[in-house]
Amino acid sequence: MSTIWNHKFTKETFHSISKSTLVEHLDIELVEVGEDYLKLKMPINEKTRQPMGLLHGGASLALSESAGSIASAMCVEDPLNHHPVGVEINANHLRSATSGHAHSITKPIKIGRTLHVWNTEIYDDKDRLLCTSRLTIMIVKN
């Protein structure tokens, strides 16, 4: 199988571009880059829980949008002149979680010249589906 990526980010690259961003604040980490998928993880803690102690839906969306944006950045042909911008995101929150990590796997639905659509599923540490999300990215010229 051939890869969908034009540029494969390492964990170090991901960490470097995440400095002083929401990704760093939420402690989101790159776990794995496969041939056609991207895995990230985020702790479920005081930064990502809502007042009732559950994983905040907004934190799940931040994880999903981060994954799709990074995936799109790895797909563009000319990252110096084009960058991904999220234009729509939706999610279904299916199960709650209070601790551990949220693990995401992101795969493409469509990778076009100017439009990318990504599906992200988020699981808990016991591989129970917490959330499913779809993100639309527009590729814009710098």
Long-range contacts (C-beta under 8 A, 24 or more apart in sequence): 1-35, 1-36, 2-35, 3-35, 3-36, 4-35, 4-36, 4-75, 4-108, 4-111, 5-33, 5-74, 5-75, 6-74, 6-75, 6-76, 6-77, 7-73, 7-74, 7-76, 7-79, 8-33, 8-74, 9-33, 9-70, 9-73, 9-74, 14-70, 22-62, 22-66, 23-66, 26-59, 26-62, 26-63, 28-62, 28-63, 28-66, 30-70, 31-103, 33-74, 36-107, 36-108, 37-105, 37-106, 37-107, 38-67, 38-70, 38-71, 38-74, 38-105, 38-106, 39-103, 39-104, 39-105, 39-106, 40-66, 40-67, 40-70, 40-103, 40-104, 40-106, 41-101, 41-102, 41-103, 41-104, 42-101, 42-102, 42-104, 43-100, 43-101, 43-102, 44-97, 44-98, 44-99, 44-100, 44-101, 44-102, 44-124, 45-99, 48-102, 49-98, 53-98, 54-96, 54-97, 54-98, 55-96, 55-97, 55-98, 55-102, 55-130, 57-91, 57-93, 57-131, 59-102, 60-91, 60-93, 60-102, 60-122, 60-130, 60-131, 60-133, 61-89, 61-91, 61-133, 63-102, 63-104, 63-120, 63-122, 64-89, 64-91, 64-104, 64-106, 64-118, 64-120, 64-122, 64-131, 64-133, 64-135, 65-89, 65-135, 67-104, 67-106, 67-118, 67-120, 68-106, 68-116, 68-118, 68-120, 68-135, 68-137, 69-135, 69-137, 71-106, 71-108, 71-116, 71-118, 72-116, 72-118, 72-137, 72-139, 75-108, 75-111, 75-116, 76-139, 80-142, 81-141, 81-142, 82-139, 82-140, 82-141, 82-142, 83-139, 83-140, 83-142, 84-116, 84-137, 84-138, 84-139, 84-140, 85-137, 85-138, 85-139, 85-140, 86-135, 86-136, 86-137, 87-136, 87-137, 87-138, 88-135, 88-136, 89-133, 89-134, 89-135, 89-136, 90-133, 90-134, 91-131, 91-132, 91-133, 91-134, 92-131, 92-132, 92-133, 93-130, 93-131, 94-129, 94-130, 94-131, 94-132, 95-124, 95-128, 95-129, 95-130, 96-130, 97-124, 97-130, 100-124, 100-125, 101-125, 102-130, 102-131, 109-134, 113-139, 114-138, 114-139, 115-139
